[in-house]
Amino acid sequence: MVPRQLRPIKVGRERIRFVTKLAAGRTAVDVRNLESGAVRVSTPEATAVDLGALPRRFGGFNMIAAALTELAPRLRPRSC
């Protein structure tokens, strides 16, 4: 999710289409350090919420269910 519209990009044979979200800057993120520098990645919980909010944009409920199955081991619900 990005705060403003970006053009799609191609990486090898894959095409990445960005989805806009006005509040993208307030999304919970983890910082990952790579050889080329630090990168911000949304937390598994934020990703799950974003997927559920726009099911058609992300390929429908079957695709979201598959993604959530992969994310499930990393989800950490906030304790009440």
PDB file as gemmi writes it, atoms N, CA and C in Angstrom:
CRYST1    1.000    1.000    1.000  90.00  90.00  90.00 P 1                      
ATOM      1  N   MET A   1       0.847  -1.160   0.000  1.00  0.00           N  
ATOM      2  CA  MET A   1       0.000   0.000   0.000  1.00  0.00           C  
ATOM      3  C   MET A   1       0.901   1.235   0.000  1.00  0.00           C  
ATOM      4  N   VAL A   2       0.522   2.180  -0.803  1.00  0.00           N  
ATOM      5  CA  VAL A   2       1.285   3.417  -0.936  1.00  0.00           C  
ATOM      6  C   VAL A   2       0.341   4.606  -0.769  1.00  0.00           C  
ATOM      7  N   PRO A   3       0.853   5.762  -0.286  1.00  0.00           N  
ATOM      8  CA  PRO A   3      -0.025   6.908  -0.045  1.00  0.00           C  
ATOM      9  C   PRO A   3      -0.486   7.635  -1.299  1.00  0.00           C  
ATOM     10  N   ARG A   4       0.201   7.412  -2.433  1.00  0.00           N  
ATOM     11  CA  ARG A   4      -0.222   8.061  -3.681  1.00  0.00           C  
ATOM     12  C   ARG A   4      -0.028   7.076  -4.831  1.00  0.00           C  
ATOM     13  N   GLN A   5      -0.705   7.343  -5.919  1.00  0.00           N  
ATOM     14  CA  GLN A   5      -0.669   6.444  -7.067  1.00  0.00           C  
ATOM     15  C   GLN A   5       0.731   6.335  -7.656  1.00  0.00           C  
ATOM     16  N   LEU A   6       1.182   5.102  -7.881  1.00  0.00           N  
ATOM     17  CA  LEU A   6       2.449   4.834  -8.550  1.00  0.00           C  
ATOM     18  C   LEU A   6       2.181   3.960  -9.764  1.00  0.00           C  
ATOM     19  N   ARG A   7       3.006   4.114 -10.779  1.00  0.00           N  
ATOM     20  CA  ARG A   7       2.865   3.275 -11.966  1.00  0.00           C  
ATOM     21  C   ARG A   7       3.264   1.841 -11.637  1.00  0.00           C  
ATOM     22  N   PRO A   8       2.630   0.871 -12.286  1.00  0.00           N  
ATOM     23  CA  PRO A   8       3.053  -0.525 -12.100  1.00  0.00           C  
ATOM     24  C   PRO A   8       4.495  -0.703 -12.577  1.00  0.00           C  
ATOM     25  N   ILE A   9       5.187  -1.670 -11.988  1.00  0.00           N  
ATOM     26  CA  ILE A   9       6.552  -1.971 -12.408  1.00  0.00           C  
ATOM     27  C   ILE A   9       6.648  -3.451 -12.739  1.00  0.00           C  
ATOM     28  N   LYS A  10       7.624  -3.805 -13.563  1.00  0.00           N  
ATOM     29  CA  LYS A  10       7.881  -5.202 -13.898  1.00  0.00           C  
ATOM     30  C   LYS A  10       9.175  -5.632 -13.230  1.00  0.00           C  
ATOM     31  N   VAL A  11       9.132  -6.792 -12.613  1.00  0.00           N  
ATOM     32  CA  VAL A  11      10.309  -7.401 -12.003  1.00  0.00           C  
ATOM     33  C   VAL A  11      10.403  -8.801 -12.603  1.00  0.00           C  
ATOM     34  N   GLY A  12      11.328  -8.966 -13.514  1.00  0.00           N  
ATOM     35  CA  GLY A  12      11.396 -10.240 -14.228  1.00  0.00           C  
ATOM     36  C   GLY A  12      10.123 -10.426 -15.025  1.00  0.00           C  
ATOM     37  N   ARG A  13       9.469 -11.557 -14.810  1.00  0.00           N  
ATOM     38  CA  ARG A  13       8.205 -11.831 -15.502  1.00  0.00           C  
ATOM     39  C   ARG A  13       6.986 -11.367 -14.722  1.00  0.00           C  
ATOM     40  N   GLU A  14       7.204 -10.854 -13.531  1.00  0.00           N  
ATOM     41  CA  GLU A  14       6.094 -10.427 -12.674  1.00  0.00           C  
ATOM     42  C   GLU A  14       5.820  -8.936 -12.822  1.00  0.00           C  
ATOM     43  N   ARG A  15       4.574  -8.560 -12.621  1.00  0.00           N  
ATOM     44  CA  ARG A  15       4.155  -7.161 -12.675  1.00  0.00           C  
ATOM     45  C   ARG A  15       3.603  -6.788 -11.300  1.00  0.00           C  
ATOM     46  N   ILE A  16       4.087  -5.697 -10.737  1.00  0.00           N  
ATOM     47  CA  ILE A  16       3.632  -5.240  -9.423  1.00  0.00           C  
ATOM     48  C   ILE A  16       2.743  -4.022  -9.614  1.00  0.00           C  
ATOM     49  N   ARG A  17       1.505  -4.128  -9.125  1.00  0.00           N  
ATOM     50  CA  ARG A  17       0.574  -3.010  -9.161  1.00  0.00           C  
ATOM     51  C   ARG A  17       0.400  -2.500  -7.742  1.00  0.00           C  
ATOM     52  N   PHE A  18       0.621  -1.225  -7.538  1.00  0.00           N  
ATOM     53  CA  PHE A  18       0.531  -0.637  -6.217  1.00  0.00           C  
ATOM     54  C   PHE A  18      -0.913  -0.242  -5.917  1.00  0.00           C  
ATOM     55  N   VAL A  19      -1.294  -0.385  -4.653  1.00  0.00           N  
ATOM     56  CA  VAL A  19      -2.635  -0.024  -4.200  1.00  0.00           C  
ATOM     57  C   VAL A  19      -2.499   1.186  -3.292  1.00  0.00           C  
ATOM     58  N   THR A  20      -3.338   2.189  -3.526  1.00  0.00           N  
ATOM     59  CA  THR A  20      -3.239   3.405  -2.722  1.00  0.00           C  
ATOM     60  C   THR A  20      -4.057   3.291  -1.438  1.00  0.00           C  
ATOM     61  N   LYS A  21      -3.513   3.922  -0.404  1.00  0.00           N  
ATOM     62  CA  LYS A  21      -4.179   3.996   0.901  1.00  0.00           C  
ATOM     63  C   LYS A  21      -3.752   5.323   1.508  1.00  0.00           C  
ATOM     64  N   LEU A  22      -4.696   6.235   1.697  1.00  0.00           N  
ATOM     65  CA  LEU A  22      -4.353   7.572   2.177  1.00  0.00           C  
ATOM     66  C   LEU A  22      -3.612   7.529   3.509  1.00  0.00           C  
ATOM     67  N   ALA A  23      -3.958   6.608   4.372  1.00  0.00           N  
ATOM     68  CA  ALA A  23      -3.331   6.518   5.693  1.00  0.00           C  
ATOM     69  C   ALA A  23      -2.150   5.547   5.705  1.00  0.00           C  
ATOM     70  N   ALA A  24      -1.524   5.314   4.565  1.00  0.00           N  
ATOM     71  CA  ALA A  24      -0.416   4.354   4.495  1.00  0.00           C  
ATOM     72  C   ALA A  24       0.718   4.739   5.434  1.00  0.00           C  
ATOM     73  N   GLY A  25       0.936   6.009   5.657  1.00  0.00           N  
ATOM     74  CA  GLY A  25       1.998   6.461   6.546  1.00  0.00           C  
ATOM     75  C   GLY A  25       1.761   6.125   8.006  1.00  0.00           C  
ATOM     76  N   ARG A  26       0.514   5.804   8.357  1.00  0.00           N  
ATOM     77  CA  ARG A  26       0.189   5.455   9.744  1.00  0.00           C  
ATOM     78  C   ARG A  26       0.068   3.954   9.962  1.00  0.00           C  
ATOM     79  N   THR A  27       0.330   3.177   8.934  1.00  0.00           N  
ATOM     80  CA  THR A  27       0.259   1.725   9.041  1.00  0.00           C  
ATOM     81  C   THR A  27       1.432   1.209   9.867  1.00  0.00           C  
ATOM     82  N   ALA A  28       1.157   0.257  10.740  1.00  0.00           N  
ATOM     83  CA  ALA A  28       2.214  -0.340  11.565  1.00  0.00           C  
ATOM     84  C   ALA A  28       3.218  -1.054  10.661  1.00  0.00           C  
ATOM     85  N   VAL A  29       4.502  -0.815  10.904  1.00  0.00           N  
ATOM     86  CA  VAL A  29       5.546  -1.404  10.063  1.00  0.00           C  
ATOM     87  C   VAL A  29       6.649  -2.031  10.915  1.00  0.00           C  
ATOM     88  N   ASP A  30       7.358  -2.962  10.307  1.00  0.00           N  
ATOM     89  CA  ASP A  30       8.600  -3.516  10.836  1.00  0.00           C  
ATOM     90  C   ASP A  30       9.710  -2.982   9.943  1.00  0.00           C  
ATOM     91  N   VAL A  31      10.875  -2.731  10.505  1.00  0.00           N  
ATOM     92  CA  VAL A  31      12.016  -2.280   9.720  1.00  0.00           C  
ATOM     93  C   VAL A  31      12.944  -3.468   9.523  1.00  0.00           C  
ATOM     94  N   ARG A  32      13.239  -3.778   8.263  1.00  0.00           N  
ATOM     95  CA  ARG A  32      14.137  -4.883   7.925  1.00  0.00           C  
ATOM     96  C   ARG A  32      15.413  -4.292   7.355  1.00  0.00           C  
ATOM     97  N   ASN A  33      16.536  -4.757   7.867  1.00  0.00           N  
ATOM     98  CA  ASN A  33      17.832  -4.289   7.366  1.00  0.00           C  
ATOM     99  C   ASN A  33      18.326  -5.236   6.290  1.00  0.00           C  
ATOM    100  N   LEU A  34      18.590  -4.675   5.128  1.00  0.00           N  
ATOM    101  CA  LEU A  34      19.109  -5.422   3.997  1.00  0.00           C  
ATOM    102  C   LEU A  34      20.510  -4.914   3.679  1.00  0.00           C  
ATOM    103  N   GLU A  35      21.204  -5.604   2.808  1.00  0.00           N  
ATOM    104  CA  GLU A  35      22.536  -5.154   2.410  1.00  0.00           C  
ATOM    105  C   GLU A  35      22.496  -3.755   1.796  1.00  0.00           C  
ATOM    106  N   SER A  36      21.421  -3.454   1.085  1.00  0.00           N  
ATOM    107  CA  SER A  36      21.316  -2.165   0.411  1.00  0.00           C  
ATOM    108  C   SER A  36      20.723  -1.075   1.297  1.00  0.00           C  
ATOM    109  N   GLY A  37      20.330  -1.402   2.529  1.00  0.00           N  
ATOM    110  CA  GLY A  37      19.772  -0.411   3.441  1.00  0.00           C  
ATOM    111  C   GLY A  37      18.538  -0.942   4.147  1.00  0.00           C  
ATOM    112  N   ALA A  38      17.905  -0.095   4.913  1.00  0.00           N  
ATOM    113  CA  ALA A  38      16.711  -0.475   5.669  1.00  0.00           C  
ATOM    114  C   ALA A  38      15.462  -0.307   4.815  1.00  0.00           C  
ATOM    115  N   VAL A  39      14.508  -1.187   5.020  1.00  0.00           N  
ATOM    116  CA  VAL A  39      13.248  -1.106   4.298  1.00  0.00           C  
ATOM    117  C   VAL A  39      12.110  -1.300   5.300  1.00  0.00           C  
ATOM    118  N   ARG A  40      11.043  -0.531   5.092  1.00  0.00           N  
ATOM    119  CA  ARG A  40       9.864  -0.635   5.962  1.00  0.00           C  
ATOM    120  C   ARG A  40       8.856  -1.588   5.325  1.00  0.00           C  
ATOM    121  N   VAL A  41       8.386  -2.551   6.115  1.00  0.00           N  
ATOM    122  CA  VAL A  41       7.435  -3.558   5.640  1.00  0.00           C  
ATOM    123  C   VAL A  41       6.272  -3.583   6.620  1.00  0.00           C  
ATOM    124  N   SER A  42       5.046  -3.596   6.110  1.00  0.00           N  
ATOM    125  CA  SER A  42       3.903  -3.607   7.023  1.00  0.00           C  
ATOM    126  C   SER A  42       3.920  -4.877   7.870  1.00  0.00           C  
ATOM    127  N   THR A  43       3.447  -4.747   9.095  1.00  0.00           N  
ATOM    128  CA  THR A  43       3.402  -5.896   9.995  1.00  0.00           C  
ATOM    129  C   THR A  43       2.426  -6.930   9.441  1.00  0.00           C  
ATOM    130  N   PRO A  44       2.571  -8.183   9.843  1.00  0.00           N  
ATOM    131  CA  PRO A  44       1.613  -9.198   9.381  1.00  0.00           C  
ATOM    132  C   PRO A  44       0.168  -8.830   9.726  1.00  0.00           C  
ATOM    133  N   GLU A  45      -0.040  -8.224  10.898  1.00  0.00           N  
ATOM    134  CA  GLU A  45      -1.393  -7.846  11.313  1.00  0.00           C  
ATOM    135  C   GLU A  45      -1.955  -6.742  10.413  1.00  0.00           C  
ATOM    136  N   ALA A  46      -1.137  -5.741  10.094  1.00  0.00           N  
ATOM    137  CA  ALA A  46      -1.586  -4.661   9.208  1.00  0.00           C  
ATOM    138  C   ALA A  46      -1.865  -5.200   7.813  1.00  0.00           C  
ATOM    139  N   THR A  47      -1.042  -6.126   7.358  1.00  0.00           N  
ATOM    140  CA  THR A  47      -1.254  -6.736   6.041  1.00  0.00           C  
ATOM    141  C   THR A  47      -2.575  -7.491   6.014  1.00  0.00           C  
ATOM    142  N   ALA A  48      -2.870  -8.242   7.070  1.00  0.00           N  
ATOM    143  CA  ALA A  48      -4.121  -9.004   7.136  1.00  0.00           C  
ATOM    144  C   ALA A  48      -5.328  -8.074   7.076  1.00  0.00           C  
ATOM    145  N   VAL A  49      -5.267  -6.962   7.797  1.00  0.00           N  
ATOM    146  CA  VAL A  49      -6.379  -5.995   7.783  1.00  0.00           C  
ATOM    147  C   VAL A  49      -6.540  -5.387   6.393  1.00  0.00           C  
ATOM    148  N   ASP A  50      -5.435  -4.997   5.779  1.00  0.00           N  
ATOM    149  CA  ASP A  50      -5.500  -4.403   4.442  1.00  0.00           C  
ATOM    150  C   ASP A  50      -6.069  -5.387   3.420  1.00  0.00           C  
ATOM    151  N   LEU A  51      -5.665  -6.642   3.497  1.00  0.00           N  
ATOM    152  CA  LEU A  51      -6.200  -7.654   2.571  1.00  0.00           C  
ATOM    153  C   LEU A  51      -7.706  -7.806   2.726  1.00  0.00           C  
ATOM    154  N   GLY A  52      -8.172  -7.848   3.974  1.00  0.00           N  
ATOM    155  CA  GLY A  52      -9.598  -8.014   4.227  1.00  0.00           C  
ATOM    156  C   GLY A  52     -10.428  -6.816   3.833  1.00  0.00           C  
ATOM    157  N   ALA A  53      -9.815  -5.637   3.805  1.00  0.00           N  
ATOM    158  CA  ALA A  53     -10.554  -4.415   3.484  1.00  0.00           C  
ATOM    159  C   ALA A  53     -10.862  -4.282   1.997  1.00  0.00           C  
ATOM    160  N   LEU A  54     -10.043  -4.881   1.145  1.00  0.00           N  
ATOM    161  CA  LEU A  54     -10.219  -4.738  -0.306  1.00  0.00           C  
ATOM    162  C   LEU A  54     -10.131  -6.097  -1.005  1.00  0.00           C  
ATOM    163  N   PRO A  55     -11.061  -6.989  -0.744  1.00  0.00           N  
ATOM    164  CA  PRO A  55     -10.933  -8.352  -1.278  1.00  0.00           C  
ATOM    165  C   PRO A  55     -10.851  -8.433  -2.801  1.00  0.00           C  
ATOM    166  N   ARG A  56     -11.617  -7.649  -3.510  1.00  0.00           N  
ATOM    167  CA  ARG A  56     -11.586  -7.727  -4.983  1.00  0.00           C  
ATOM    168  C   ARG A  56     -10.252  -7.244  -5.538  1.00  0.00           C  
ATOM    169  N   ARG A  57      -9.685  -6.255  -4.896  1.00  0.00           N  
ATOM    170  CA  ARG A  57      -8.426  -5.681  -5.356  1.00  0.00           C  
ATOM    171  C   ARG A  57      -7.264  -6.674  -5.223  1.00  0.00           C  
ATOM    172  N   PHE A  58      -7.396  -7.609  -4.272  1.00  0.00           N  
ATOM    173  CA  PHE A  58      -6.335  -8.580  -4.013  1.00  0.00           C  
ATOM    174  C   PHE A  58      -6.669  -9.983  -4.504  1.00  0.00           C  
ATOM    175  N   GLY A  59      -7.565 -10.101  -5.461  1.00  0.00           N  
ATOM    176  CA  GLY A  59      -7.823 -11.395  -6.081  1.00  0.00           C  
ATOM    177  C   GLY A  59      -8.976 -12.189  -5.505  1.00  0.00           C  
ATOM    178  N   GLY A  60      -9.743 -11.618  -4.599  1.00  0.00           N  
ATOM    179  CA  GLY A  60     -10.902 -12.299  -4.039  1.00  0.00           C  
ATOM    180  C   GLY A  60     -10.572 -13.048  -2.756  1.00  0.00           C  
ATOM    181  N   PHE A  61     -11.611 -13.584  -2.155  1.00  0.00           N  
ATOM    182  CA  PHE A  61     -11.467 -14.218  -0.849  1.00  0.00           C  
ATOM    183  C   PHE A  61     -10.594 -15.469  -0.870  1.00  0.00           C  
ATOM    184  N   ASN A  62     -10.609 -16.225  -1.960  1.00  0.00           N  
ATOM    185  CA  ASN A  62      -9.754 -17.416  -2.014  1.00  0.00           C  
ATOM    186  C   ASN A  62      -8.282 -17.036  -1.976  1.00  0.00           C  
ATOM    187  N   MET A  63      -7.889 -15.992  -2.693  1.00  0.00           N  
ATOM    188  CA  MET A  63      -6.496 -15.544  -2.680  1.00  0.00           C  
ATOM    189  C   MET A  63      -6.126 -14.974  -1.311  1.00  0.00           C  
ATOM    190  N   ILE A  64      -7.059 -14.249  -0.699  1.00  0.00           N  
ATOM    191  CA  ILE A  64      -6.802 -13.691   0.634  1.00  0.00           C  
ATOM    192  C   ILE A  64      -6.656 -14.812   1.657  1.00  0.00           C  
ATOM    193  N   ALA A  65      -7.512 -15.833   1.561  1.00  0.00           N  
ATOM    194  CA  ALA A  65      -7.410 -16.973   2.481  1.00  0.00           C  
ATOM    195  C   ALA A  65      -6.052 -17.654   2.352  1.00  0.00           C  
ATOM    196  N   ALA A  66      -5.563 -17.790   1.128  1.00  0.00           N  
ATOM    197  CA  ALA A  66      -4.241 -18.401   0.926  1.00  0.00           C  
ATOM    198  C   ALA A  66      -3.148 -17.542   1.550  1.00  0.00           C  
ATOM    199  N   ALA A  67      -3.238 -16.230   1.379  1.00  0.00           N  
ATOM    200  CA  ALA A  67      -2.239 -15.326   1.958  1.00  0.00           C  
ATOM    201  C   ALA A  67      -2.303 -15.347   3.481  1.00  0.00           C  
ATOM    202  N   LEU A  68      -3.507 -15.374   4.044  1.00  0.00           N  
ATOM    203  CA  LEU A  68      -3.650 -15.406   5.499  1.00  0.00           C  
ATOM    204  C   LEU A  68      -3.141 -16.715   6.087  1.00  0.00           C  
ATOM    205  N   THR A  69      -3.273 -17.799   5.344  1.00  0.00           N  
ATOM    206  CA  THR A  69      -2.725 -19.075   5.795  1.00  0.00           C  
ATOM    207  C   THR A  69      -1.212 -18.965   5.955  1.00  0.00           C  
ATOM    208  N   GLU A  70      -0.567 -18.262   5.031  1.00  0.00           N  
ATOM    209  CA  GLU A  70       0.884 -18.056   5.107  1.00  0.00           C  
ATOM    210  C   GLU A  70       1.248 -17.104   6.253  1.00  0.00           C  
ATOM    211  N   LEU A  71       0.408 -16.092   6.484  1.00  0.00           N  
ATOM    212  CA  LEU A  71       0.685 -15.106   7.528  1.00  0.00           C  
ATOM    213  C   LEU A  71       0.358 -15.606   8.935  1.00  0.00           C  
ATOM    214  N   ALA A  72      -0.552 -16.548   9.054  1.00  0.00           N  
ATOM    215  CA  ALA A  72      -1.080 -16.976  10.351  1.00  0.00           C  
ATOM    216  C   ALA A  72      -0.017 -17.258  11.412  1.00  0.00           C  
ATOM    217  N   PRO A  73       1.059 -17.970  11.099  1.00  0.00           N  
ATOM    218  CA  PRO A  73       2.054 -18.245  12.157  1.00  0.00           C  
ATOM    219  C   PRO A  73       2.729 -16.986  12.702  1.00  0.00           C  
ATOM    220  N   ARG A  74       2.709 -15.900  11.950  1.00  0.00           N  
ATOM    221  CA  ARG A  74       3.378 -14.668  12.379  1.00  0.00           C  
ATOM    222  C   ARG A  74       2.430 -13.655  12.999  1.00  0.00           C  
ATOM    223  N   LEU A  75       1.120 -13.919  12.983  1.00  0.00           N  
ATOM    224  CA  LEU A  75       0.158 -12.975  13.550  1.00  0.00           C  
ATOM    225  C   LEU A  75       0.226 -13.011  15.075  1.00  0.00           C  
ATOM    226  N   ARG A  76       0.288 -11.836  15.662  1.00  0.00           N  
ATOM    227  CA  ARG A  76       0.334 -11.714  17.108  1.00  0.00           C  
ATOM    228  C   ARG A  76      -0.792 -10.780  17.549  1.00  0.00           C  
ATOM    229  N   PRO A  77      -1.936 -11.361  17.949  1.00  0.00           N  
ATOM    230  CA  PRO A  77      -3.043 -10.501  18.377  1.00  0.00           C  
ATOM    231  C   PRO A  77      -2.659  -9.718  19.625  1.00  0.00           C  
ATOM    232  N   ARG A  78      -3.131  -8.510  19.683  1.00  0.00           N  
ATOM    233  CA  ARG A  78      -2.845  -7.659  20.837  1.00  0.00           C  
ATOM    234  C   ARG A  78      -3.598  -8.192  22.036  1.00  0.00           C  
ATOM    235  N   SER A  79      -2.931  -8.343  23.159  1.00  0.00           N  
ATOM    236  CA  SER A  79      -3.608  -8.860  24.366  1.00  0.00           C  
ATOM    237  C   SER A  79      -4.448  -7.749  24.983  1.00  0.00           C  
ATOM    238  N   CYS A  80      -5.604  -8.130  25.501  1.00  0.00           N  
ATOM    239  CA  CYS A  80      -6.531  -7.145  26.078  1.00  0.00           C  
ATOM    240  C   CYS A  80      -6.330  -6.983  27.559  1.00  0.00           C  
TER     241      CYS A  80                                                      
END                                                                             
